[in-house]
Each structure stands twice: as structure tokens, then as C-alpha cells.
Amino acid sequence: MDIQKLLQQGILIFDGAMGTMLQNNGLPTGELPEKYNITHPEVVRKIHTEYVQAGSQVISTNTFQANPLKIKGEISFQEAIVSGVSLAKLAGAPYVALDIGPLGQLMEPMGTLSFEEAYQLFAQQMIVGEQAGADCILLETFSDLLEMKAAILAAKENTSLPVLCSLTYQQDGRTFLGCDPLTATLTLQGLGIDAFGVNCSLGPYELTGIVEKILEYSQIPVMVQANAGLPRIEGERTLYDITATEYGEAVGKLIEMGVGIVGGCCGTTPEYIRQLHQRYSNHSYVPPVPRLVTGVTSGSQSVILDDGIAVIGERINPTGKKKLKEALRNNQLDYVVGEAIDQTEAGSDILDVNVGLPEIDEPAVLCKVIQAVQSVSGLPLQIDSSDPTAIEAGVRVYNGRPLINSVNGKQESMQRIFPIAKKYGAAVVCLTLDETGIPATAEGRFQIAKKILDTAISYGLRKEDLVIDCLVLTASAQQEQVLETLKAIQLVKRELNLKTVLGVSNVSFGLPSREILNATFLAAAFGVGLDAPIMNPLSTRYMEVVDAYRVLNGKDKDAQQYLKKHSGQQQVLPQSTSQLNLQTMILQGRKDESGQKVAQMLGEGIPALQIIDYEFVPALNLVGERFEKGSLFLPQLMQSAEAVKAGFEVIKDQMRNQGEQRQYKGKILLATVEGDIHDIGKNIVKMILENYSYQVIDLGKDVPIEKVVQTIRDENIKLAGLSALMTTTVKSMKATISAAKEAGLDCSFMVGGAVLNPEYADFVGADYYAGDAMESVSIANRFFGQDQ
Amino acid sequence: MILTKEDINHKEVLRYLGNPDGVSLGEDLDSLILQAEEEALGAVKAGYLYRVCDLSFDSTGVVLAGTSLCLSGKSIAEHLLGAQKSVVMVATLGVAMDQLIARTQYKDMTKTVVLDSIAAALIETVCNRAESEILSQEELSDYSSNFRFSPGYGDLPMELQPQFLAVLDATRKLGLTCTPTNILIPRKSVTAVFGLFENAPLAVEKSCEGCVLWKTCRLRKGGISCGHPKTAATGNIDF
């Protein structure tokens, strides 16, 4: 089946709703429609036949939920698919689309389904569907861009069928997971699919704006399968508000706009399809001319370089950063995530992510960091590594269309990177260097850019997929080269009309007051057309240049953003540390001040240990007592704990700088058990245990039993804390403790969580029950002999 | 469903934070709560679905006509005893609320706990409003209702969660999903069923006895009921 060829013959017509039709034929609500392929094949076949007679050229199989997660029991998902395809064929369908919907479970990090699991589940369905004789794969009613990506990769890597994809949007123009049509279009069209569009949720009128956006950017045919208007509930029935004739008319407007493939979704019947067939089966397909842009996306937003400059935050890169190196080596993602949040709040448009350290498993760590950063920031990412294997691993699990950093003019580099960019539909930063090094002249760098462009095109990429880096040399060592960089940017922009990126801060290396040079160079680079500086967005000075330039180049309309940020700005005086003593600050939960106070005390020569033992601990004990008595409430306890945490950060920084090792009272493992995803309580316990100088190995939430056992063994853990919030996951707590005991590990367990109580704790085989975070501290103190 | 500041039951938020009398927590925390309320309202995308069903009782439990749902257990049978019809419903605050809470955890645990409590209060508001919207329909005007009963409360199995979602097509229409351990995601979501009675319902009061926190609840030890007994599945607060 060749979608393009079929479209040359005219508008392609799919079928309408299956679920609605099955319910009209007696399927109880809530029953899996796919079971009818086996139990009532004549009903399914009859519906398909009616659609074929109404004029559907492509029939979608009744297999929307035919996946191993949904179909359990006497009927297998394979049977449902095989019979589903066969019923569509028996009905005389000219073409049969293997219909696949989302898996019904949310993916990590919000849910528990991993990318790899999702991929495998989709692959299983598709392999069976292709063998059964499906002509194409229709992925429909998806809300999660990442799940769609997993499904597309599964289709492309395991079958040779054409793939059509369609997401479902709410009235606010976004999917349930927050994806907008522009973001979806830019992301998915690069993945080698044959058509892309929208279905369900809304009627053809309500979808007009969404379809318009897709058509503006889509380089592939666009499909629409709308509902029969908006649903309304009447007693026990769901009804839709537009008739077949109205539907036919409304879809006509979408076809005029440039839609090539049409059909129906909830509420539509063969009559609706007949309307489409009668009106449009002889209508020729005129694809619109898309706007070609250099855009990157996350799962929920897009950045288009053609629409203005974009700041790429450079801080997630361990080069020269001790703290980040330590965090990456110890698998502590909190610090990395904190950097992502700070840069996002500071106004970055894209974040660079680089985890290159010689002693780590870079592909694995890069994937984890990408997922963690994407869980807190909606910005698109620039995936940065010198290892193509790490780049491929990263772009594969990335939610959205990433920017790869980088390829260069060396043949080997282009051979490795361009196929990855092509396969995953990524944009690529291209460094203007090759086997001979970095050319000294602008012309030399321009020639390399040209070579890279030509090679990229031979790999099937478009020029809009490339962003050229003309490379910055330092003003201290190669002063004459600074202007060559600017000239090269001009040449690349003027002669090749490509977008450019630049790591601005290199220019000042080796000179004092680097911000002055960097800010000036940044302004100069904007002047010659730089599109995306890679820089530190936490620098106010650089961001001022960015804000100002956006006014000057007219992109910040009426200087609205500038006015918002810079008018009425008061000079911020350095915050003076208040006169309160540290213990009072902790008691009052002044977390913004406690860190400064600790810094001041350390500066006065007070040893860290003294601050911990004579300031932190007594204050925390007092807070704990008040909390127990009920004269102080949880948020207050936590404010105090955060004030101590802020103090500890300062102490840790000092120790790191002086190369000292932190002394702990004991090492404790914490985990929310397998199957449970509640981690707020566990994180409170973690913070408070750390406040009392315990080293916490935090395994996170939904932690597999084997991982707990393995970590107890590897880290020689003697006390572990497990959390569960539901009666059903308490079972998993019991299984975890049993597994550790069976493995012969000498480890004691404390347990907690809303539904736990002393009897439950006994039942699961725990040694201690912790009713709240403060109790976990008393348990740890008793356990490690720290009781005073 | 549009929610505004007035829809946040502030007293309830404080109660979830372990402060049943609603005393001030000091200027800093009071303003943190107000700020968190703003953020929560910015993230919330509330919605609900429902279906009115005739019901019958058989040996396996309560059968909801026209659906694949059969509610097993003694407590739901008692709850719906004497009802002419029942309403199955789901409600959610949407996934952005989960994302907000998850993101806040990295920077500010205090605000996280506050946000979680606000969200817990909001989903209760959404359910209340949904219920009154459902009951205000003309064809239901002759009926009175009793309280919303959720899987995990009493002996109504949590394993029914996927069935609740399927009957209302909640994954497609509301983006609601369920983990293999029957946790609803988005987290701040509720599935429930309640009875419609031509005469006064038999089971009216929601009692603490069905609550999973029966043994450990601090409030109950102090002689107070939170008014919203928690179920194993939809325990409102996540800490």
C-alpha cells in the first residue's frame, strides 16, 4: 500500500466509528470491543461491510486495545488481531489498516510504563498484524507524544508497513498530556511516517484551528477522523450533535484547506462515510505548501529559530564543574534537575544536556538525565555528546524533536551522526571543523559548512535540519580570530541561509571579568545574525543583552517582555544576614537566610561539626518535640528541615572545596516499594534523616524488589526504610522484606506510609514502624547507637 | 470545569496539613499557601464523566445494567440497598497537577506538601460539583442520593478501577489511566458510585470505619472526623 500513490488518485477515505456501532449492536459498555472479533465475528464483519459499501477505501481493524495489557484471559491479543484483520478482509475492504491505540497506562516518569516496555508491546501487536495481512498501521487517539514515538519506532523497526498517526486534542488545543499540534507535527513528521493528523475528542468544526496549524507545517499528508460533533449525555446514552450531512459539509472545508485523508471517529456511522464518499471520492488531493522551519520540540512545546533568537542553557555539562561531576558519578539526579529548573526559570529556550565523564556509562546516564530533566522542564533539549552511541540512546528515548550536539565536517563524524538525525528526525548542530582542524579564516569555516550541508542532503536531511556553529576561539590566545567567527556567521547566513549557534563564553577564556567580554561578543554576534547562543542563562548580564536585542530586532513586540522584566526595577541591595541566631532561623524556618548565616559562621572559623551538633541538631530536636506535641504542624516542621538543608548545602560546598569527606552517622536505604508511585512522604523522611547526618541512598519510587535487595548487598546497608501508601502495595513491601531475608542479608527494615500501622508493620515482617518522619530519626538513632 | 480561588476549601487544606483548627501557620507559610493555591489553579484542568445505570443485585454483587461492571463486596451492596438507580462517575484534576507537584519536589518540599493538600481539597470540590450538576438534571430531580463510594473503601475491591475507567471510556475522554497496581494516574482522580433513591437512602453517613486509615488516623484519635474517609485507592493525600 502506497499512501502517496493513492492520494494521487484523490482523497483517501477511511471508515467511521467501531465502538459506537458495536454498542448499537449490543456490546455492553465497558466490555472490550476486541473480544467481539472472537465471540461475535458476524457483528464485526457486518459493520466493516457496511463501511465498505458506504465507500471506505481503508477499513480499520477492531483492534484498538488488542494489546497484552488490556486483553487477558481466555482470548489472547494475537487471536484478537488475527481475527480482526481477517474480518476486515472478509468484508471486502480494499485496504486494511491495523488499528492500534494507546496502551492505557501512562509512561514514566508520571506513570510506570517504560519506553522500552511500550516499544515491545507495540512491536508484538504490529508483527502479528503484518503477518495477518494488514496493509498499513494506524496509530490513533494518542495523547502522549512519547508513547506515539515508541509506537512509530516499533512499526518502522519491526514491519515494512506504511504508518499513519493521529493524536487527539481537547478544546484548549492540547492533548491530555499537554502536546500542541505544532509540536506534534514538528516531532512526528521526521520519524518516517506516511501521514499524520488528528482524530476523536472534537467535531470537524472544533478541529479546524488545530488542523490549520498542522497543515501550516506538515511536510507529509494530513488526515482527520473527527467525532460527529461534541458529545452530550442523555440518560444512559452518549449522543453527538451533528448529522451525517453536516459532517460531510464540514469535512469538505478541511479538505479544501489541504487535508488528504478523511474518515470518522466516535458517533459517526456508515451514513457519515457515505456522505464523504459521495462528495469527495472524485476530489483531487492538493497538498498545501508547508512552512519549512528549523524547529525543535519537547513533549509539550516548540522553539522555532526562524521566529527569533533562542537561548541554549549550557549549565548541564560537567566540564569544569566539580559538583555536577560528583552528582553524576553518584547517580544523584536532584542536582542536575535543579540546574534544569533554574535555567528554565531564568528564561532559557533550549537546554543543553551533556553528561560526558570518562568513568560513567554515558548512554545509560544520558537517558536517565534526559528523562529527569524532561519531568521538570518543558523546554526542548540539545543532546550533547562526543559519543554517537550515547547520542543515539538519548535521542531515542527523548520526548520531542531534539537538537543533536554535534556533527562536524569530518567524514567519520558525518557518517555516524547523520543517519541518527535522519532516523529520529532530529536537528543537528554542525561544527565548522574537519580533519584539518578549525580553519583560521571565515571562508575556510564557510567551506566546511557548505560541505556539511551537501553531505547532510545526501543523507536525506533538509537544510532546515542544520544549525551551524562557526566556533569561537579565545581573544586572549587568538585575538585576530574573533572577528573571523563573526564573518563566518555572516557568510553562512547570507550564502547558505542556514541557522547558527555559538558557544559564546569561550571568547573570554584566560581574561578577567569575563562577563564583560562575553556580553559584548554576544551583542556583536546577534548583530551578524546569530540565532542561538549557547550560554549561561543565570547570568543577568547576558540575559539583559538577550532581552535588549529582542526589543531592537522587533521580536519583542512593543517591548512587552522587556517592560515586564525591566521597568520599575529596583536596585537589589545585597541581602544582609539578619541579626537572628541560627537556631532561631531554623525554628522559624527561614530557609533563605540560614545558608547565608552558616556561610558567615564558617567564615568566622566556627567548625562545621560544631554548627551541626550545636546548632542544627538542638534546633531540629526542639522542632521535633513541638511537632510531636501538636503545637507545630507538618509544614512548619518541613520549613525548619529545609532551613537546615540549606545550611548543609553550604557546609557541603566548603567540604568539597577543601577536599574533605563528610562524616555520617550511618547509611540508610529508602525506597517506595514496587507498584507504588507515592514518594512525597519518603522524600520528607529522606530530608529529615539527612538533616540528622544520615547518608541516604534513595532508590526512588516503584522500585523493583531485586533492586532493593541488590543495593542492600552492594552498599552493605544495615537499615532500610520502605514506604507504601496503599493497602495493595503493602503486599509488595512484604515481598521486598522477605526477598532480602531469603537472600541472607543482615538488614533491618523500618516501614511507613499512610495506610501502615504497627500491626501491618508486623505483618510485612518489618523491624520498626515509623509513624512519621521524626520517628524514623528516633529509630535510626536507636539503631545506630546515636541515642543520647 | 472552571475552578477559582473560591473553590479551594482553605480550611480543608489546613486540615490535610495536620492543622484541623485552622490556626495561622505564620506569615511566611500563610503566604506560601496562597502562592501555592495560585499555582495549583494554574495547573488544574478538571473534568468528570458519569453514567446513570439501573441496577440489580445478584449473588456476585451489584450489577449495573448495560455495562460490564459488577460491584462485588458486602459494603457496596449495603450502600446501594434500596436504590432505584446508581451513578458511576470519575473525576480528575488532570496530569499537569501531577507534573506541578513532581516538579516542586525538587526545589521546595514544604510547598510540595501544601500543593498536594490543595489538590486533595480541589478534587473533593470537583466531585461535589460534579455530583450536584448530575443531580440537578430534570430527569433525576425526583431522586435523592447518598455519598460517593469508591473502590478501596470498605470491601469494594480496588481491582475494579480499570472497569470503572472502561465503563466511562475515561482513558479516551479524560486521559485517565490506571497502573497495574490500580493506582489512578493522574494521581488526583476519583472513581466512585452512588445510589439514587426515590425515598430517603438507607446508608447516608459516611463512617470512619470503612476508612483505610481507621487504625492510624491522628484526627480520629483526637475525636475529629475529617469527613472524607479515605480509600486504599483514592486516598486523597499523598503523604
Interface residues (C-beta under 8 A of the other chain):
Chain A: G19 P28 T29 G30 E31 L32 L69 P102 G104 Q105 L106 P109 M110 G111 T112 T141 S143 T168 D172 T175 F176 L177 G178 C200 S201 P231 I233 G235 E236 D334 V337 G338 I341 S375 V376 Q588 G589 R590 F633 L634 P635 Q636 M638 Q639 A641 E642 G675 D676 I677 H678 D679 I680 G681 N683 I684 M687 L725 M726 T727 T728 T729 S732 A754 V755 L756 N757 E759 G771
Chain B: L17 G18 N19 L25 G26 D28 L29 L32 I33 K45 Y50 R51 V52 C53 G66 T67 S68 L69 G94 V95 A96 D98 Q99 I101 A102 R103 Q105 Y106 K107 D108 M109 T110 T112 V113 V114 D116 E139 G152 M158 Q163 A166 V167 L168 D169 T171 R172 K173 L174 G175 T177 C178 T179 P180 T181 N182 I183 I185 P186 R187 V212 L213 K215 T216 K230 A232 A233 G235 I237 D238 F239
